[in-house]
Amino acid sequence: MVIRPLLALLLALAPSIALAQAPELPKLAVFEAATTPAAKRVFADLKLDPGELTRQVEEGLRASRRFELFERSRAVMEETIAAEQELASDQNFERSAVDFGKRSMVQFVVYPMVTFLNLSVRRSPMDEAPGRFRYVASGSVAVTTKVIDTTTGGIVYQATRETSLPAPNEVGKGANGPNDNAIVVSDAWRVMARVTAGQITNAVVGSLFPVQVMQASGADIFVNRGEGAGINVDDAFELYAVGEALIDPVTKEKLGEAETLLGEARVVRVTPRFSVLRAVAPLSGAPRAGDIARPVQGR
């Protein structure tokens, strides 16, 4: 009988076979967040680290499970940072990004630049606790993000987004001493960086891999985007039915697919691997697997 040895061999090879069949993810690098001179002065005055935004964006893109992220080893850290600093002032950013991509075998480069930062904290005494203080933070940040395809040198995504510190919030919760201003400022920046990074993640992933409907069941519309990938409860999306392929009559190149707007839906639940949307008004058609959900800007 050779069945048992054969079965054992197949079981031993199964992980390797599955690994070989796993789709290869595009490699992506997130450059250190650059700053305009004005924003740089604010970061310096407040003693804040713009790299917090970089780390949050990397975390969000990694959680999306759509990319293999370029890991910054100590050996190449200095060279990478030098290249990024050069890119910040380079008029030929696309060409420089292509050179970096070739050296590092990276297909996409994400380059965030903070163009504006305003952050303030108001302190007021607590009547109920003499000697203690209540802190309230407010602020906003504007970030311009570029995504370069290093194989073509083209910009596949570029946008500037302004984000305000959400209100109400729990920034500085527990900080009530007379000298806790710096703690609250640092906490406020972390929150703003996280919110901004979520928006950037959603936009970057959406530009390369649009959010797609997996299935619809009753009022629930299941999409292939989960926690940490820039999607949150109450986010608004427009649903588009995907139709026939659009073919250039001259080159015969496929340029995309025809899309028909079905209506708007909002996120009602987010899980680690998928999210659930529900229409805010009757849709013009039933969503099907493969249909696209595009985030509604500004809402």
N, C-alpha and C positions, 0 to 999 in steps of 0.2 A: 504494500500500500504506500503510495507516494502522495496521497492527498494531504495528510497532516504536514509533512515537510513543505509542500508547495504552499499550503495555506499560511504556514508560519513565515515563509519567505515573502509572500504578498503583504502580510501584515507589517513585516519589517520595512518593506519598501514603500508602504502607503504614505508616510509623511513626506518622503522624498518626491514621490509622484505628485502629491498635492502641492508641494512647494514649487515643483517645476511648472505646474499648470497655473500657479498664481500669476495674475497680470503684473507686469513690471510698472511700477509707479514712476511718474516723471519726477526728476530730482529738482529741488527748488532751494534757493538760498534767500534768506532775509538779511539784507544789509543793516548795519547799525543805523538807527534813526538819526538822520542829520537834522540840523536846525538852521534857520535863518539867523543872521546876526542879532536881530531884535529878540527872537525867541531864546537864543543862546544866553543873552544877558539875563533874561528872566530865570532860566534854569540855574544860572550861577548865583543870582541874588537869593533865590529860595533854597539853594543847595539841593536841587533835585537831579535825578539821573534820567536823561532821555532814553537810556537803554532799557528802562522798564517797559516802554512801548514795544521795543524790539522783542523782548522776551515774551510779552503777552501775545504778540502776533505769531511768533514761532509756536507757542503753545496751542493757539487756536488752529493754525494750519496743520499741525501734527495731529490734533484731535479730529480733524476732518477726514483723516485716513485716505486722502486723495493724492498725497505727495510723499516722497522720501525727502526728508529735510537734510540739507547740507550741515553736517556737524562740525563745529569749529574746534579742532584739536589745538592744543597748546602750541604745537610745532608750526602751525600755519596762522595762528592768531595775529601775530604782528604784521605779517604780510597782508592778510585779509583786511585788517583795520586800515593799513596804509592805502590799500587799493580803494577802500570805501571812502576814505577822506579825500582821495584824489577825485573820485567820482562826484563828490558833493559839489566841487567847483568846476567840473569838466563840462565844456559846452557840447562835447560829443559823447554824451552819456550812453547812448545806445551802443556805440562802437566799443566803448570801454567795458560795458556789461557783456557784450559778446566775447571779448577777449577773456574776461573773468570766467565766463561759462565754459569756454574751451579748455582753460587751464584746470578747472575744477570739475569738469564733466557735469555741469549744472544746466538744465534746460531753461528754467525760469528764474529770474532775479526780481525780488520784491524790494522796492526802495522807498521807504517812508521818510518824509521830511516835515518836521513840525514848523509851520510858518507863523503860528501865533499861539501864545499861551498867556492866560490871565487867571490868576488864582489868588483869592483873598480869604481871610478868616476874620470873623467878628467875634470878639470876646465880651461877655457880659456877666456880671456877678449873679450868683444864685441866691435869691432872697431866703430860700429855705435852708441854705447851707452856707453860712458866713465863711469867707476865706476860700470858697470854691467858685469855679467859673463854668459857664456854658459856652461852648464853641460852635459856631455855625460857619461852614465853608461854602464858598460859591466860586464858580470859575468856568472857563471854556477853553478849548484847544482846537486848532485847525491843523489838519494834516493832509498834505498832498502825497498821494501814493501812485507810484508807477510800477507796472509789471512788464518786464522785457522778456520776450522769447529770444533766447540767445542763439537759437538755430537760424533765425531769420533777421534778428536785429530789430524787429518791429515792436512797438508798444502795443500790447494786447489789452491793457487796461490803464487808465489814468483818470484820477478824480481827486477833488479836494472836498473834504468833509469837515464840518465844524460840529463839535460835540460839547454839550454843556454838562456840568456835574448834575446828575439826577437829583430831583427834589420830590419828596423828602428822601433823606439818606441817613445812614448811620455812621458817616465819616466822623472820626474822633470820638466814637462812643467809648466812654470810660476815661476820656481825658478831661480832667476838671481842675488841674493844678494851675497855679498862676503863670507857669512857664512852659505850657504844653503846646504853644502855638506851632512849633516846628513839627511836632508829632502829628498834629491835625493836617498841616500842609502836606506832609509826606503821604499820609493816608488818603487825602483828597486826590493827589496825583495818581496814586495806584488805582483808585476807582476810575478816574477819567481815562487812564491808560487802558484799563480792562475793557471799558465800554467802547472806546475808540478801536481797540484791537478787534473786538467782536465785529464791529461794522466793517473793518478792513478785511477780516477773514471772510465774512459773508460775501463781500464784493469780489474779492480775488477768486475764491472758489466758484462763485456764481458766474464770473466771466469766463472761466475755463471749463467748469463742470456745472452747468445750471442745475438748480434744485429740481428734481423730477418726481412726479407722482409714481408711487409704487402700486397703490390700489385705492379704491374708494369703497367704503362700506357704510351705507346709510348716509348720515351727515358727516362722517369722518373721512378725511382725505389724508392718506399716509404718504409722507415724502421722505426721501433718502438723505436727510440731514439731521444730526443729533446734537447732543450736548457738546459744548466747547467749540463748535464750528460756526459760531456767529449767528445762531438762530435762537430767539428767545420768545417766551410766551407773550402774546399780544402783538408780535410783529405782523405787519400787513404784507400780503403777497397778491400779485395778479396771476391768475391761472390762464395758461394758453394751451389750446389744443394743437398738437403737432400734426401737420398735414403732409402733403406730398413734397418730395425733394425739389429744390429749386436748382435747375441746371442752366449754366451759362450757355446760350445757343451757339456761341463761337468757339469757346475753349472746351466745352462739354464738362467743365469743372463743376462739381457740386458746391454750391454757395451756401447751403443751409436748407431749412425746411420752412414751408409756409406755416404761419401761426395765426390762430384765431382766438381772440380774447373771449374767455368764458365768464370772467367776473373776478371779484376780489374775495379773498379769504384771509382769516387771521389764525395765528398759531394758538392752540388751546392747550397743547401738551408737548413737552420735550423729553425724550428718553435718551439714554446713551447712544443709540444707533439710529433713531428715526424720530420724526415729529408728526404731530397730528394737526391738521388745519380744518377749519369749518368756514363755509361761505357766510359772508355778512349779509348777503341778499341772494335771491334765487339766481342760479347760474344759467347761462344760455345753452348749456349742454352738459352732459355728464363727463367728469374727468376720467381719463383712462390711463393705464400704465404707460409711462414714457412722456406724458404731457409735462409742461414746464411751469414752474412757479418762480416768478421773478419778484424780488423785493420791491415794495413801493417806496421810493425815495422820500425821505423827510417825514415818514410816519412809522 
